[in-house]
Amino acid sequence: MMIAAILIAAAILTLAIVIASKGCDLEVEEVIEQQRLSEMDSIRREARRHVLMNNLSIWTK
């Protein structure tokens, strides 16, 4: 009886750990996605700045 209780407790603990780790994986994926979007925004801003600078240099010649 005691062994059965220990096995059930271990199964519940294992399930809780698996659920918690899935939640952590999702959070990590969200952070990675946010970083990727931030990098893409930085690249877009830099490209836009270069286009504006090129246009400015064309108009000032």
Secondary structure, DSSP 8 states (H G I E B T S, - for coil): -HHHHHHHHHHHHHHHHHHHHHHHHHHHHHHHHHHHHHHHHHHHHHHHHHHHHHHHHHHH-
